[in-house]
Amino acid sequence: MMEKHVEKQFKNLDEQVEIFKHKGMTINDEKYTKQILLRENYFFLNGYRHLFMKDDRTFLEGTTFEEMYSLFLFDRSFRTIVFKYLLVIENNLKSITSYQLSKKYGYRERDYLRNKNFNQDPARQRQVNDLISKMKRQIRVNGSQHSATLHYVSNYGYIPLWILVKVLSFGIVGEMYSILKPEDQREIAKVYGIDVDNFIVYLPILANYRNLCAHEDILYENKTQKEIDDTIYHKMLNLKQVDNEYVQGKNDLFALIIIMKQMLQAEDFKNMSLELENVVQTLDYNLHTIKLEKVLNRMGFPLNWQDLAKIERSIDN
């Protein structure tokens, strides 16, 4: 017999405030609280309550609405910064991929979209054919809608790969990498100094986080589906271990930062780290009921996370 769920009823702003009060939250300014709830949405704000709860129904003593809202704002700022640099990685990957493939297979779609340019393993043929179909569909859809593709279709009758990648999703580019010939995979991964197996794991993680950021989902406590392999950074930062297995930087937000360390230029990563440090310091100032360490722990961040930016690229990988 299927479990019957109680239907969620609409709650007005006064009722929303009362729910927080009933659970033990301190509301210092009701008018301000209701303004924030109206603008930001009770449901989304309430998603940040967990670190401030002593059980499922009661807030830690002294928790204020402003404190929970500060975690919400921290996550938004952190997400905005990470998104900005994920777009840099996306653009770099598209540029490097299109350069390598165009150089080898040609710049017209009839050249670079040939089945024989991809992995010839019989077990991969359905995936190869599906991906080629997706890319051809993108050409049809965007050929007349995107200014760059329209220019090439109108003036030259084809869309070179370095233009097509601008309208392909990060996910499709990552999937394309996974079905390239091994020698092409190695050529692209070599630019980053990352081995192919890790690169194949990294790309869908990056694409998922990119989409999470674009849709303003909760970032700080998000977990990845796959764990990343141990890196030199896990060792150098002396990340927390249990039974000789790292428990930080494996399938958490810090794992994403470790991937970005390997894929961004050193200067970009340092700039990102400085921007992230500023929002972490702001959160630390605004927290009273809980310690910053509790938030960092949920993110998979060690207390010395800033040291990652100080590790020189010369010893990467």
C-alpha positions as CSV (number, residue, x, y, z in Angstrom):
1,M,0.0,0.0,0.0
2,M,1.4,3.4,-1.0
3,E,2.2,5.9,1.7
4,K,-0.1,8.8,1.6
5,H,1.6,12.2,1.9
6,V,-0.1,15.1,3.7
7,E,-0.7,17.9,1.1
8,K,1.4,21.0,1.7
9,Q,-0.8,24.0,2.3
10,F,0.0,27.6,1.4
11,K,1.4,29.6,4.3
12,N,1.3,33.4,4.4
13,L,4.3,35.5,5.6
14,D,2.9,35.8,9.2
15,E,2.4,32.0,9.3
16,Q,5.9,31.4,8.0
17,V,7.4,33.6,10.7
18,E,5.3,31.7,13.3
19,I,6.7,28.4,12.1
20,F,10.2,29.6,12.7
21,K,9.3,31.0,16.2
22,H,7.5,27.7,17.1
23,K,10.7,25.8,16.3
24,G,12.7,28.1,18.6
25,M,14.2,30.6,16.2
26,T,14.8,34.2,17.4
27,I,13.1,36.8,15.2
28,N,14.6,40.2,16.0
29,D,12.7,42.2,13.3
30,E,9.5,40.7,12.0
31,K,9.1,43.3,9.2
32,Y,12.6,42.7,7.9
33,T,12.1,38.9,8.2
34,K,8.9,39.0,6.1
35,Q,10.5,41.2,3.5
36,I,13.3,38.6,3.1
37,L,10.8,35.7,3.0
38,L,8.8,37.4,0.3
39,R,11.8,38.1,-1.9
40,E,13.8,34.9,-1.3
41,N,11.1,32.3,-0.8
42,Y,10.5,30.5,2.6
43,F,11.1,27.1,1.0
44,F,14.6,28.0,-0.3
45,L,15.7,29.7,2.9
46,N,14.4,26.9,5.0
47,G,16.8,24.6,3.1
48,Y,19.7,26.2,5.1
49,R,18.2,25.4,8.6
50,H,20.0,22.0,9.1
51,L,23.2,23.2,10.7
52,F,21.2,25.4,13.1
53,M,19.0,22.5,14.4
54,K,19.6,20.4,17.5
55,D,16.9,18.0,16.2
56,D,14.4,17.8,13.4
57,R,12.0,20.2,15.1
58,T,14.0,22.6,17.3
59,F,16.6,25.2,16.5
60,L,19.8,25.6,18.6
61,E,19.2,28.1,21.4
62,G,20.0,31.6,20.2
63,T,19.7,30.9,16.5
64,T,18.4,34.1,14.7
65,F,16.8,34.5,11.4
66,E,19.6,36.8,10.3
67,E,22.2,34.0,11.1
68,M,20.4,31.5,8.9
69,Y,20.0,34.1,6.2
70,S,23.8,34.8,6.4
71,L,24.4,31.1,5.4
72,F,22.0,31.5,2.5
73,L,23.8,34.6,1.3
74,F,27.2,33.0,1.8
75,D,26.1,30.1,-0.4
76,R,24.8,32.5,-3.1
77,S,28.1,34.4,-3.1
78,F,30.2,31.2,-3.1
79,R,28.0,29.8,-5.9
80,T,28.4,33.0,-8.0
81,I,32.2,32.9,-7.7
82,V,32.5,29.2,-8.5
83,F,30.1,29.6,-11.4
84,K,32.2,32.4,-12.9
85,Y,35.3,30.2,-12.9
86,L,33.5,27.1,-14.1
87,L,32.6,29.1,-17.2
88,V,36.3,29.8,-17.7
89,I,37.0,26.1,-17.5
90,E,34.1,25.4,-19.9
91,N,35.3,27.9,-22.4
92,N,38.9,26.6,-22.2
93,L,37.8,23.0,-22.6
94,K,35.7,23.8,-25.7
95,S,38.5,25.8,-27.2
96,I,41.2,23.1,-26.7
97,T,38.8,20.3,-27.8
98,S,37.7,22.1,-31.0
99,Y,41.4,23.0,-31.8
100,Q,42.6,19.4,-31.4
101,L,39.8,17.9,-33.4
102,S,39.6,20.5,-36.1
103,K,43.4,20.2,-36.7
104,K,43.1,16.5,-37.1
105,Y,39.7,15.9,-38.8
106,G,38.8,19.2,-40.6
107,Y,36.6,22.1,-39.8
108,R,33.4,21.3,-41.7
109,E,30.7,19.3,-39.9
110,R,30.7,16.7,-42.6
111,D,34.4,16.2,-41.7
112,Y,34.5,16.4,-37.9
113,L,31.2,14.6,-37.3
114,R,32.1,11.3,-39.1
115,N,31.6,8.2,-37.0
116,K,35.1,7.0,-37.9
117,N,36.6,10.0,-36.0
118,F,35.3,8.5,-32.7
119,N,36.0,5.5,-30.6
120,Q,35.5,2.4,-32.8
121,D,34.8,0.0,-30.0
122,P,31.6,-1.9,-31.1
123,A,30.2,-1.5,-27.5
124,R,30.4,2.3,-27.9
125,Q,28.8,2.7,-31.3
126,R,25.3,3.4,-30.1
127,Q,26.6,6.2,-27.8
128,V,28.8,7.6,-30.7
129,N,25.8,7.6,-33.0
130,D,23.5,9.2,-30.4
131,L,26.1,11.9,-29.7
132,I,26.6,12.7,-33.4
133,S,22.8,13.0,-33.7
134,K,22.7,15.4,-30.7
135,M,25.4,17.6,-32.3
136,K,23.6,17.7,-35.7
137,R,20.4,18.6,-33.9
138,Q,22.3,21.5,-32.2
139,I,23.4,22.7,-35.7
140,R,19.9,22.6,-37.0
141,V,18.4,24.4,-34.0
142,N,21.1,27.0,-33.5
143,G,22.1,27.5,-37.1
144,S,19.5,30.2,-37.5
145,Q,19.2,31.4,-33.9
146,H,22.8,32.1,-32.8
147,S,24.5,35.0,-34.4
148,A,27.9,33.2,-34.8
149,T,26.4,30.0,-36.3
150,L,24.0,32.1,-38.5
151,H,27.0,34.0,-39.9
152,Y,28.9,30.8,-40.9
153,V,25.8,29.1,-42.3
154,S,24.8,32.2,-44.3
155,N,28.3,33.1,-45.6
156,Y,30.0,29.7,-45.8
157,G,27.4,27.0,-45.7
158,Y,28.9,25.2,-42.7
159,I,29.6,25.6,-39.0
160,P,33.2,25.0,-37.9
161,L,33.7,23.1,-34.6
162,W,35.2,26.0,-32.8
163,I,31.9,27.9,-33.4
164,L,29.6,24.9,-32.8
165,V,31.1,24.3,-29.3
166,K,29.9,27.7,-28.2
167,V,26.3,26.4,-28.4
168,L,26.9,22.9,-27.1
169,S,26.3,22.3,-23.4
170,F,29.2,21.4,-21.1
171,G,27.5,18.0,-20.6
172,I,27.6,17.2,-24.4
173,V,31.2,18.3,-24.7
174,G,32.1,16.1,-21.7
175,E,30.2,13.2,-23.3
176,M,32.0,13.8,-26.6
177,Y,35.3,13.6,-24.8
178,S,34.4,10.2,-23.3
179,I,33.9,8.7,-26.8
180,L,36.9,10.2,-28.6
181,K,39.6,7.9,-29.8
182,P,42.1,7.2,-27.0
183,E,44.9,9.2,-28.7
184,D,42.7,12.3,-29.0
185,Q,41.7,11.9,-25.3
186,R,45.3,11.8,-24.3
187,E,46.2,14.9,-26.5
188,I,43.5,17.0,-24.8
189,A,44.1,15.7,-21.2
190,K,47.9,16.3,-21.7
191,V,47.2,20.1,-22.0
192,Y,46.0,20.0,-18.4
193,G,48.6,17.4,-17.1
194,I,45.7,15.1,-16.1
195,D,45.5,11.4,-17.0
196,V,42.6,10.3,-19.2
197,D,40.8,8.2,-16.6
198,N,40.6,11.1,-14.1
199,F,39.6,13.5,-16.9
200,I,36.7,11.3,-17.8
201,V,35.5,11.4,-14.2
202,Y,36.1,15.1,-13.8
203,L,34.1,16.4,-16.7
204,P,30.6,15.2,-15.7
205,I,31.3,16.5,-12.1
206,L,32.2,19.9,-13.5
207,A,29.1,19.9,-15.8
208,N,26.8,18.9,-12.9
209,Y,28.1,21.7,-10.7
210,R,27.9,24.2,-13.5
211,N,24.2,23.4,-13.9
212,L,23.6,23.4,-10.1
213,C,25.1,26.9,-10.0
214,A,23.2,28.1,-13.0
215,H,19.9,27.0,-11.4
216,E,20.8,28.5,-7.9
217,D,20.5,25.2,-6.1
218,I,22.1,24.7,-2.6
219,L,25.8,24.4,-3.3
220,Y,27.8,24.2,0.0
221,E,26.6,20.7,1.1
222,N,26.2,19.2,-2.4
223,K,27.8,15.8,-2.9
224,T,29.0,14.3,-6.2
225,Q,27.8,11.0,-7.5
226,K,31.4,9.7,-8.1
227,E,34.4,10.1,-5.9
228,I,37.6,11.5,-7.4
229,D,40.9,9.7,-7.0
230,D,43.4,10.8,-4.4
231,T,45.6,13.6,-5.6
232,I,48.9,15.1,-4.5
233,Y,46.7,17.9,-2.9
234,H,45.0,15.5,-0.5
235,K,48.5,14.5,0.8
236,M,50.0,17.9,0.9
237,L,47.1,19.5,2.7
238,N,47.0,16.5,5.1
239,L,43.3,16.0,4.6
240,K,41.3,14.1,7.2
241,Q,41.4,10.3,6.9
242,V,39.5,7.4,8.4
243,D,41.0,3.9,8.0
244,N,43.6,5.3,5.6
245,E,40.9,6.7,3.3
246,Y,40.4,10.4,2.8
247,V,37.1,11.7,3.9
248,Q,37.5,15.2,2.6
249,G,37.9,16.3,-1.0
250,K,36.5,13.1,-2.5
251,N,32.8,13.6,-3.3
252,D,32.1,17.0,-1.7
253,L,32.5,20.7,-2.7
254,F,36.2,20.6,-1.9
255,A,36.6,17.8,-4.5
256,L,35.3,20.3,-7.0
257,I,37.8,22.9,-5.9
258,I,40.6,20.3,-6.2
259,I,39.5,19.6,-9.8
260,M,39.4,23.3,-10.6
261,K,42.9,23.7,-9.2
262,Q,44.0,21.3,-11.9
263,M,42.1,22.8,-14.7
264,L,42.4,26.6,-14.1
265,Q,45.5,28.7,-14.8
266,A,47.4,29.3,-11.6
267,E,46.5,33.0,-11.6
268,D,42.8,32.3,-12.1
269,F,42.8,29.8,-9.3
270,K,44.5,32.3,-6.9
271,N,42.0,35.0,-7.8
272,M,39.1,32.6,-7.2
273,S,40.6,31.5,-3.8
274,L,40.9,35.2,-2.7
275,E,37.3,35.8,-3.7
276,L,36.1,32.7,-1.8
277,E,38.2,33.7,1.2
278,N,36.4,37.0,1.4
279,V,32.9,35.4,1.5
280,V,34.1,32.8,4.1
281,Q,35.4,35.6,6.3
282,T,32.0,37.4,6.0
283,L,30.2,34.3,7.0
284,D,32.5,33.8,10.0
285,Y,31.7,37.3,11.2
286,N,27.9,36.6,10.9
287,L,27.9,33.3,12.7
288,H,27.1,33.2,16.4
289,T,25.3,30.0,17.3
290,I,27.5,27.7,15.3
291,K,31.2,27.9,14.4
292,L,32.6,28.4,10.9
293,E,34.2,25.0,11.2
294,K,30.8,23.3,11.2
295,V,30.0,24.8,7.8
296,L,33.5,24.1,6.3
297,N,33.2,20.5,7.5
298,R,29.8,20.1,5.7
299,M,31.6,21.4,2.5
300,G,34.5,19.0,2.9
301,F,36.9,21.9,3.4
302,P,39.9,21.5,5.7
303,L,40.7,24.5,8.0
304,N,43.9,25.1,5.8
305,W,41.9,25.1,2.5
306,Q,43.5,28.4,1.5
307,D,46.9,26.7,1.3
308,L,45.7,24.9,-1.9
309,A,46.3,28.2,-3.8
310,K,49.9,28.4,-2.5
311,I,50.9,25.0,-4.0
312,E,52.8,25.8,-7.2
313,R,51.7,24.5,-10.6
314,S,55.2,23.0,-11.1
315,I,54.4,20.2,-8.7
316,D,50.9,19.6,-10.0
317,N,50.1,15.9,-10.6
